[in-house]
Amino acid sequence: MKKYLMTLFCIVFSSLVLVSCNENDGGKKDAAGRTAGEAASPKPDGRIVVGFSQVGAESDWRRANTISMRDTFAEANGYRLLMRDAQQKQTNQFAAIREFVQKKVDYIVLAPVTETGWDDVLKEAKDAGIPVIIIDRMVKTADPSLYVCWVGSDFRKEGGTAVTWMEKKFKGKEKLIIAHIQGNIGSSAQIGRTEGLQAGVDRNLGWKVVVRDTGNFTQVQGKEVMERILSEYNNIDVLYCENDNMAFGAMKAMDEANVPYGSRGGVTIISFDATRGGLEATLAGKISYNVECNPLHGPRVEKIIQQLKEGRLPNRIAYVDEMAFDATTITREEIDARSY
């Protein structure tokens, strides 16, 4: 009996010591609640598993973003990438994140459809100890610790860059009629670029946005929206188009309606993303001004993962340096030197 009690005492004492050690770790925690320096759990093949929830494939920008992620997190580089295309549906992204949690991936990367509605599913990832990295569009959560960090473009600054160019180009013009084709309503790119334009309208009394409609960042819907605009207005000075693909669709609609634009006079087109196709259209004088939105986030995310593995906490927000291109100054060499 004494021997039994002594054995029981040793078991209980060992358990208490183990719990005490865990509770008094005292290590610095990252935004996902992991101790700095705590490496991702090893997988049987030694590779780091990354779950990536992508918005979709709605544009040239998005496809370049996907390629960047796939190239970076290739098996040859020591990774396994589980990518899920949400087809622009937030519910599909919820399902993808829950799948990643169930499969116990090492990191989750999210390019969100819209900014809101993420608290519950991101908490599930945090509770599972999986760091979440947000790219491109931002998220708004009640608890900022639900994700580690965000990397992407300053969309409000992009809009401001376009408006500054408009103010210089149309200086002295008493009245400016603007048509505005927006991206996915509620996405960070749409919000920031719209805010940039609205700030310009607010400080330039002669500027008037006569129509705003969403083309959801797609070429097909950009064309449909422009057809509706042309059926109602024949005096548009500026088309402010929130990405290249919608601009391509709008140009198609104007071509079919014999409406001049760009270097031929008529409508001045401002676009965003500066994809290769967009810059080719800028060089050809079809798009007058194109503001860059750099999609090559793969290497940026990998750098963040390496920081986390080494126990270093990355910057909470990281903006990408970007350029803008004027049809009157862009060169062939600038386009050929780009990787997307």
URPEFEN-V104828 format. One record per helix or strand of 3 or more residues. SS is the DSSP state (2 for helix, 1 for strand). FROM is the first residue (numbers start at 1). TO is the last residue. If there is no record, write none. Layout:
SS&FROM&TO / SS&FROM&TO
This chain:
2&2&23 / 1&48&54 / 2&60&72 / 2&75&77 / 1&79&85 / 2&90&102 / 1&107&110 / 2&119&127 / 1&131&135 / 2&144&146 / 1&149&152 / 2&155&169 / 1&176&182 / 2&188&203 / 1&207&214 / 2&219&232 / 1&238&241 / 2&244&256 / 2&262&264 / 1&267&273 / 2&276&283 / 1&289&292 / 2&298&309 / 1&317&319 / 1&324&326 / 2&332&336
